[in-house]
Amino acid sequence: MLVLITGGARSGKSGFAEAYAAELSETGYYVATSQALDEEMEERITLHRTKRELDQDIFWHTLEEPLLLSDALRALDRAANRAGPQVVLVDCLTLWLTNVLLAEEEADWDKEARQRAAQRAEEAIDGLIERLLQVRHHVLLVTNEVGSGIVPEYPLGRLYRDLAGAMNRRVAAICQEVYLVTAGIPVELKRLQKELASRSAQRSDAEESDEPEGQGSPSSRQKGRR
């Protein structure tokens, strides 16, 4: 089963994902995609490591993989088939996308450099989608909603926003469940989508059954011919 969990910064999406994983298994693989590029990020990573070690609800096997996410999922899929943990949590896709986008050093992020980065990112997303379609265990994917704020003022920022939105949309399309977490409250979007579609269909059926027969209706034309 594939589950996408999205939301804004500090919305509670990671906590929800970890609690969801604990309901599925007593042990799990935690794929962390962040990189300690500065002191502040190193402190954040250390804090998250400590928190996972103290988690009483699930025992985490942590794998730090900032770039080769598809390869990591392939390896964990094989491990799960050997009676390993049956749940994988990836946190998070948008940090992974950042790493892929900036994987190559560019002296100047001109149009050609952005095109190369975009192609690299799109190919990586293609590989991720292909891999996710083949997994045989539970995979929870945490991501960020980055397009709800102001439009970035610089081209690379706008490129990242567009790629992240497209990635989230593609991943959501293949997931069985998609949760939006806002202010710590998770809402399952696919279930809501089905409920709204069902209500809309019921309203359409009711409107059609209540519609009076006019002169242009098939029944009135048949009566006229008689």
Secondary structure, DSSP 8 states (H G I E B T S, - for coil): -EEEEEESTTSSHHHHHHHHHHHH-SEEEEEE-----SHHHHHHHHHHHHHHHT-SS-EEEEEE-SS-HHHHHHHHHHHHHTT--SEEEEE-HHHHHHHHHTSS--SS--HHHHHHHHHHHHHHHHHHHHHHTT--SEEEEE----SSS---SSHHHHHHHHHHHHHHHHHHHH-SEEEEEETTEEEEHHHHHHHHHHHHHHHHHHHHHH----TTSHHHHHHHH-
